[in-house]
Every structure is written in structure tokens, then in C-alpha cells.
Amino acid sequence: MKNIIYISDISPEFEMDMLPQILKSAQQRNSMNNITGMLFYGSGHFMQSIEGPDEEVRELIVRIGKDKRHRNIQIIANREIEHRMFPNWWMGLSNMDDRVLLSEEYCELIQTNLDDIEDSSEYEAAVLEFFRDFCEYVGDESESWQADA
Ligand SMILES: Cc1cc2nc3c(=O)[nH]c(=O)nc-3n(C[C@H](O)[C@H](O)[C@H](O)COP(=O)(O)O)c2cc1C
């Protein structure tokens, strides 16, 4: 299985009311391709983790890369995994502009100028830790949590 994490900037074409539609169609399509993951939105950026079969994940990241609703997509992690981090979500969504939990950590990661980073593996590790912390906090409440996201 493969896991890809990227960060992007929203484009001028993006509007807030597009988020529910992006999520709904992502969930429908991902469920057919056995892809799970989490999409963070906030401070004018997206940060998304997608996980699933190699070929499907590769195909999806190409499709997402062509989407005009965001731009400047930067791959943070592209790795082989044995276990999914988000096995229960065809795609979860967290609007970090509306959340207190981990929002500081999110902003710190998202505001890092990736051109200034000397050791990209350190940044990748920090992003992975953010995702793990998120999983830990959300825990068993994922079902109800997702409903109000
Ligand atoms: C931030 C963001 C995240 C997205 N995540 C997914 C996703 O997880 N799965 C998916 O099928 N499409 C996702 N999409 C939508 C795809 O980019 C694309 O529009 C959609 O799959 C339809 O592709 P098509 O027009 O080539 O058929 C996302 C779009 C954006 C802007």
C-alpha cells in the first residue's frame, strides 16, 4: 500500500461552499478505489493524506494535481505503508479555521516555507507526527466527529 501526503494553496477559483461537494465526490470515488485518508483545510491551504493500493493512489494524486481549485501542490511524503492511518474514512475533512484542537500545530506546518527547509525528512516526520496526534485525539469519536466536520 502507498501513502501520499501533500500541501497546496487554495486557488482564486476556490470558494468555501465547494468543500462539501469536494468531500462528497471524493468519498464516493475513494470508496470504489479502496482509498482512505484525511483532508485538512485552513489558512488558505489544503493538507491531505491519501492511502490505498499503489496504482489507485498514483492515479488519484495525478487527478488531484490537475484540479484548478488549488495550486502549488507539494508532495511531503510518498511512502510504502503496511497499515492505514484512517481505515474508517473514505475521506475525512477537518476545517482547521473552525477548530482549536491542533490548529496551532497545523498553522505552523502550513506556514513553513518549504524552500527554506534543509532536511525535508525532518519536515515529513513533523507532518506525520501531526497526523498521528490527530488520530490519537479524535480516536473512537471519529464517527460523530466526522459528522460535524
Ligand atoms: C483539495 C482536494 C482534494 C481532493 N480529494 C479527492 C479525493 O480524495 N478523491 C477524489 O476522487 N477526488 C478528490 N478531489 C477531486 C479531484 O481533484 C477531481 O476533481 C475529481 O476526482 C474528478 O476528477 P475528473 O474530473 O478527472 O473525473 C479533490 C480535490 C481537491 C481540490
The ligand as an ORCA input file, in Angstrom:
! r2SCAN-3c Opt
* xyz 0 1
  C      -8.200     19.533     -2.052
  C      -8.837     18.499     -2.927
  C      -8.896     17.179     -2.509
  C      -9.488     16.191     -3.299
  N      -9.533     14.892     -2.875
  C     -10.081     13.944     -3.668
  C     -10.106     12.577     -3.250
  O      -9.680     12.202     -2.166
  N     -10.651     11.676     -4.107
  C     -11.176     12.024     -5.326
  O     -11.643     11.153     -6.067
  N     -11.158     13.302     -5.724
  C     -10.635     14.274     -4.925
  N     -10.628     15.577     -5.346
  C     -11.260     15.904     -6.643
  C     -10.334     15.605     -7.811
  O      -9.352     16.605     -7.864
  C     -11.137     15.586     -9.125
  O     -11.786     16.793     -9.311
  C     -12.181     14.503     -9.121
  O     -11.635     13.290     -8.744
  C     -12.833     14.340    -10.510
  O     -11.856     14.071    -11.449
  P     -12.209     14.050    -13.022
  O     -12.842     15.403    -13.314
  O     -10.905     13.843    -13.709
  O     -13.175     12.939    -13.202
  C     -10.044     16.565     -4.557
  C      -9.970     17.891     -4.965
  C      -9.392     18.862     -4.170
  C      -9.348     20.284     -4.620
*
